[in-house]
Amino acid sequence: MKAVRFHEYGGPEVLRYEDVEQPTPGAGQVRIRVAATSFNGVDGNIRGGFMQGPIPVTLPHTPGLDVAGTVDALGEGVADLRIGERVVGFLPMTETGAAAEYVIAPAEILTGAPRNIPLADAAALPLVGLTAWQALFDHGNLTAGQRVLINGAGGAVGGYAVQLAREVGAQVIATASPRSADRVKAAGADEVIDHISTDVAAAVTEPVDVVLNLAPVAPEQLTALLSVIRPGGVLVNTTVWMPAPSDEGRGVRGIDLFVRSDADQLADLVARVGTGELRVEVAKRVPLAELPAVHADAATGALPSGKVVVDVA
């Protein structure tokens, strides 16, 4: 089968499109015929060798944390899935990824794919959708009537976060660049702040209950966001290389988010896609052989805002 792998850490040039042996599922696992995976920023950090501590991988390594495809073979003890079933999942970060024609996945991390969108497009949902869900609800405890500031809402996580926050009845203030502002507004933001030309902390005139930071801001900019959070609120930060600040005097907590695979939460997201409550948006589609070029574009900041889906089937 074909796969994209890297045999050593380095820049995008270490990625190879090559033939590899088809894997066999073990106990509790399934083999998936991959329809698509997607590109996530952490893929580039893993390939570059910057995540060897928290995310150790065995070389050669196949990237691709998101998977959408059909179950092709069942390992011993798998009873809840059937061959031919359409599934999506967020694969274990330290294991072989889905930038390949087939991939092995633990059965427990998979859920049925949405039926109302192309199967390949479903690869745009798992990691970023779960990040948005866990940030807002597991850590931010966001509820109806509260106010949330989503800093850096123009990307894929931000798009889902805006939709989910609006869905629960929260008031959404979002920051985005001018090229993303219309898309963020269409996702449901009540107010969009241009973070390129505006001091975000100064632009938020009423306190918020939750700040979700998705942007690679400077430490002093992240700390400044504490001032817009009401006492007892929370700042959830996804830029894990920069610890989230807190304000103990006012009871404002800072939380660093490390997204985890959760099939039940993913099933909830899929259900929302199925009812039209949640839209899956794909910014670009590329074939598997062009994944190295996607990594190269990401390294130079040339990727479009939103999700890049890598078609495999």
For each residue, the residues with C-beta under 8 A, 3 or more apart:
1: 19 20 21 22 100 101 102
2: 17 18 19 20 100 101 288 289
3: 17 18 19 20 62 99 100 101
4: 15 16 17 18 62 63 64 99 100 288 289 291 292
5: 15 16 18 20 60 61 62 99
6: 9 10 14 15 16 47 59 60 61 63
7: 14 16 59 60
8: 14 59
9: 6 14 47 48 49 52 59
10: 6 13 14 47 48 49
11: 14 48 296 299
12: 15 44 47 292 293 295 296 299
13: 10 292 296
14: 6 7 8 9 10 11 47
15: 4 5 6 12 47 63 291 292 295
16: 4 5 6 7 292
17: 2 3 4 288 289 291 292
18: 2 3 4 5
19: 1 2 3
20: 1 2 3 5 62 100
21: 1
22: 1 31 101 102
23: 31 96 102 103 104
24: 31 73 104
25: 29 30 31 73 74 75 78 104
26: 29 75 76 104
27: 75 76 77
28: 75 76 77 78 106 107 108
29: 25 26 75 78 104 105 106 107
30: 25 71 72 73 74 75 78 81 87 104 105 107 110
31: 22 23 24 25 71 72 73 74 75 102 103 104
32: 67 69 70 71 72 87 98 102 103 104 105 110
33: 69 70 71 72 101 102 313
34: 37 67 68 69 98 100 101 102 103 312 313
35: 68 69 70 119 120 122 123 311 312 313
36: 67 68 69 119 120 121 122 123 309 310 311 312 313
37: 34 63 64 65 66 67 68 97 98 99 123 309 310 312
38: 64 65 66 123 124 127 307 308 309 310
39: 43 291 294 295 298 303 307 308 310
40: 43 65 66 127 128
41: 44 45 298
42: 45 46 51 55 65 93
43: 39 40 46 47 63 64 65 97 295
44: 12 41 47 48 295 298 299
45: 41 42 48 50 51
46: 42 43 49 50 51 55 57 61 63 93
47: 6 9 10 12 14 15 43 44 61 63 295
48: 9 10 11 44 45
49: 9 10 46 52
50: 45 46
51: 42 45 46 54 55
52: 9 49 55 56 57
53: 56
54: 51 258
55: 42 46 51 52 93 94
56: 52 53 94
57: 46 52 61 94 95
58: 61
59: 6 7 8 9
60: 5 6 7
61: 5 6 46 47 57 58 96 97
62: 3 4 5 20 96 97 98 99 100 103
63: 4 6 15 37 43 46 47 97 99 291
64: 4 37 38 43 67 91 97 98 99 100 103 310
65: 37 38 40 42 43 90 91 93 97 98 126 127
66: 37 38 40 88 89 90 91 98 123 124 125 126 127
67: 32 34 36 37 64 87 88 89 91 97 98 103 105 123 126
68: 34 35 36 37 86 87 88 113 119 120 121 122 123
69: 32 33 34 35 36 72 86 87 98 103 119 312 313
70: 32 33 35 84 85 86 87 119
71: 30 31 32 33 74 81 82 83 84 85 87
72: 30 31 32 33 69 83 102
73: 24 25 30 31 83
74: 25 30 31 71 78 81 82 83 107
75: 25 26 27 28 29 30 31 78 107
76: 26 27 28
77: 27 28
78: 25 28 29 30 74 75 81 107
79:
80: 107
81: 30 71 74 78 85 87 107 110
82: 71 74 85
83: 71 72 73 74
84: 70 71
85: 70 71 81 82 112
86: 68 69 70 112 113 115 119
87: 30 32 67 68 69 70 71 81 110 111 112 113
88: 66 67 68 110 111 112 113 114 122 123 125 126 266 270
89: 66 67 105 109 110 111 126 261 263 266
90: 65 66 109 126 127 130 259 261 262 266
91: 64 65 66 67 95 97 98 103 105 109 261
92: 95 106 109 261
93: 42 46 55 65
94: 55 56 57
95: 57 91 92 104
96: 23 61 62 100 103 104
97: 37 43 61 62 63 64 65 67 91 100 103
98: 32 34 37 62 64 65 66 67 69 91 103 123 312
99: 3 4 5 37 62 63 64 288 291 310 312
100: 1 2 3 4 20 34 62 64 96 97 103 288 312
101: 1 2 3 22 33 34 288 312
102: 1 22 23 31 32 33 34 72
103: 23 31 32 34 62 64 67 69 91 96 97 98 100
104: 23 24 25 26 29 30 31 32 95 96
105: 29 30 32 67 89 91 109 110
106: 28 29 92 109 110
107: 28 29 30 74 75 78 80 81 110
108: 28 263
109: 89 90 91 92 105 106 261 263
110: 30 32 81 87 88 89 105 106 107 263
111: 87 88 89 263 264 266 267 270
112: 85 86 87 88 267 270
113: 68 86 87 88 119 122 270
114: 88 117 122 125 270 273 274 280
115: 86 274
116: 273 274 276
117: 114 121 122 273 280
118: 121 122
119: 35 36 68 69 70 86 113 122
120: 35 36 68 123 285 309 311 312 313
121: 36 68 117 118 124 280 282 309
122: 35 36 68 88 113 114 117 118 119 125 270 273 280
123: 35 36 37 38 66 67 68 88 98 120 126 309 310
124: 38 66 121 128 156 280 281 282 307 309
125: 66 88 114 122 128 129 266 269 270 273 280
126: 65 66 67 88 89 90 123 129 130 261 266
127: 38 40 65 66 90 130 131 259
128: 40 124 125 131 132 155 156 157 160 307
129: 125 126 132 133 160 266 269 278
130: 90 126 127 133 134 259 260 261 262 265 266 269
131: 127 128 134 135 157 160 238 257 259
132: 128 129 135 136 157 158 160 161 164
133: 129 130 136 137 138 160 164 265 268 269
134: 130 131 137 138 139 257 259 260 262 265
135: 131 132 138 139 140 157 161 212 236 238 257
136: 132 133 139 140 142 148 161 164 165 168 210 212 236
137: 133 134 140 141 142 164 168
138: 133 134 135
139: 134 135 136 234 236 255 257
140: 135 136 137 148 209 210 212 234 236
141: 137 210 234
142: 136 137 146 148 165 168 170 209 210
143: 146 168 169 170
144: 168 169 170
145: 169 170 171
146: 142 143 170 171 208 209 210
147: 170 171 173 206 207 208 209 210
148: 136 140 142 165 170 171 172 173 208 209 210 211 212
149: 173 174 175 200 204 208 210 211 212 225 228
150: 153 158 161 162 165 172 173 174 175 189 212 214
151: 174 175 195 200 211 212 213 214 215 217 225
152: 155 158 175 176 195 213 214 215 216 217
153: 150 158 159 161 162 174 175 176 180 184 187 189 192 214
154: 158 159 176 177 179 180 181 183 184 305
155: 128 152 158 159 180 214 305 306
156: 124 128 159 160 281 283 306 307
157: 128 131 132 135 160 161 214 238
158: 132 150 152 153 154 155 161 162 174 176 184 214
159: 153 154 155 156 162 163 183 184 187 281 306
160: 128 129 131 132 133 156 157 163 164 269 278
161: 132 135 136 150 153 157 158 164 165 212 214
162: 150 153 158 159 165 166 172 174 184 187 188 189
163: 159 160 166 167 187 188 277 278 279
164: 132 133 136 137 160 161 167 168 278
165: 136 142 148 150 161 162 168 170 172 188
166: 162 163 169 170 172 187 188 189
167: 163 164 272 277 278
168: 136 137 142 143 144 164 165
169: 143 144 145 166
170: 142 143 144 145 146 147 148 165 166
171: 145 146 147 148 190
172: 148 150 162 165 166 188 189 190 191
173: 147 148 149 150 189 190 191 193 204 208
174: 149 150 151 153 158 162 184 189 191 192 193
175: 149 150 151 152 153 192 193 194 195 200 215
176: 152 153 154 158 180 181 183 184 192 193 194 195
177: 154 180 181 194 195 196 305
178: 181 194 196
179: 154 305
180: 153 154 155 176 177 183 184 305
181: 154 176 177 178 184 185 192 194
182: 185 186
183: 154 159 176 180 186 187 281 305 306
184: 153 154 158 159 162 174 176 180 181 187 189 192
185: 181 182 189 192
186: 182 183
187: 153 159 162 163 166 183 184 279
188: 162 163 165 166 172
189: 150 153 162 166 172 173 174 184 185 192
190: 171 172 173
191: 172 173 174
192: 153 174 175 176 181 184 185 189
193: 173 174 175 176 198 200 203 204
194: 175 176 177 178 181 197 198
195: 151 152 175 176 177 198 200 215
196: 177 178
197: 194
198: 193 194 195 202 203
199: 202 203
200: 149 151 175 193 195 203 204 221 224 225
201: 204 221 224 225 227 228
202: 198 199
203: 193 198 199 200
204: 149 173 193 200 201 207 208 228
205:
206: 147
207: 147 204 228 229 230 233
208: 146 147 148 149 173 204 211 228 229 230 233
209: 140 142 146 147 148 229 230 233 234
210: 136 140 141 142 146 147 148 149 229 233 234 235 236
211: 148 149 151 208 225 226 228 229 233 234 235 236
212: 135 136 140 148 149 150 151 161 236 238
213: 151 152 217 222 225 235 236 237 238 239 244
214: 150 151 152 153 155 157 158 161 238 239
215: 151 152 175 195 239
216: 152 239
217: 151 152 213 221 222 239
218: 221 222
219: 222 223 242 245
220: 223 224
221: 200 201 217 218 224 225
222: 213 217 218 219 225 235 237 239 242 244 245
223: 219 220 226 245
224: 200 201 220 221 227
225: 149 151 200 201 211 213 221 222 228 229 235
226: 211 223 229 235 245 246 247 252 254
227: 201 224
228: 149 201 204 207 208 211 225
229: 207 208 209 210 211 225 226 233 234 235 247 250 252
230: 207 208 209 233
231: 250 251 252
232: 250 251 252
233: 207 208 209 210 211 229 230 251 252 253
234: 139 140 141 209 210 211 229 252 253 254 255
235: 210 211 213 222 225 226 229 244 245 246 252 253 254 255
236: 135 136 139 140 210 211 212 213 244 255 257
237: 213 222 240 242 243 244 254 255 256 257
238: 131 135 157 212 213 214 257 259
239: 213 214 215 216 217 222 242
240: 237 256 257 258
241:
242: 219 222 237 239
243: 237 254 256
244: 213 222 235 236 237 254 255 256
245: 219 222 223 226 235 254
246: 226 235 252 253 254
247: 226 229 250 251 252
248: 251 252
249:
250: 229 231 232 247
251: 231 232 233 247 248
252: 226 229 231 232 233 234 235 246 247 248
253: 233 234 235 246
254: 226 234 235 237 243 244 245 246
255: 139 234 235 236 237 244
256: 237 240 243 244
257: 131 134 135 139 236 237 238 240
258: 54 240
259: 90 127 130 131 134 238
260: 130 134
261: 89 90 91 92 109 126 130 266
262: 90 130 134 265 266
263: 89 108 109 110 111 266 267
264: 111 267 268
265: 130 133 134 262 268 269
266: 88 89 90 111 125 126 129 130 261 262 263 269 270
267: 111 112 263 264 270 271
268: 133 264 265 271 272
269: 125 129 130 133 160 265 266 272 273 278
270: 88 111 112 113 114 122 125 266 267 273 274
271: 267 268 274 275
272: 167 268 269 275 277 278
273: 114 116 117 122 125 269 270 276 277 278 279 280
274: 114 115 116 270 271
275: 271 272
276: 116 273 279
277: 163 167 272 273
278: 129 160 163 164 167 269 272 273
279: 163 187 273 276
280: 114 117 121 122 124 125 273
281: 124 156 159 183 306 307
282: 121 124 285 306 307 308 309
283: 156 303 304 305 306 307 308
284: 303 304 306 308 309
285: 120 282 308 309 310 311
286: 290 291 293 294 308 309 310 311
287: 290 310 311 312
288: 2 4 17 99 100 101 291 310 311 312
289: 2 4 17
290: 286 287 293 294 310
291: 4 15 17 39 63 99 286 288 294 295 310
292: 4 12 13 15 16 17 295 296
293: 12 286 290 296 297
294: 39 286 290 291 297 298 303 308 310
295: 12 15 39 43 44 47 291 292 298 299
296: 11 12 13 292 293 299 300
297: 293 294 300 302 303
298: 39 41 44 294 295 301 302 303
299: 11 12 44 295 296
300: 296 297
301: 298
302: 297 298
303: 39 283 284 294 297 298 308
304: 283 284 308
305: 154 155 177 179 180 183 283
306: 155 156 159 183 281 282 283 284
307: 38 39 124 128 156 281 282 283
308: 38 39 282 283 284 285 286 294 303 304
309: 36 37 38 120 121 123 124 282 284 285 286
310: 36 37 38 39 64 99 123 285 286 287 288 290 291 294
311: 35 36 120 285 286 287 288
312: 34 35 36 37 69 98 99 100 101 120 287 288
313: 33 34 35 36 69 120
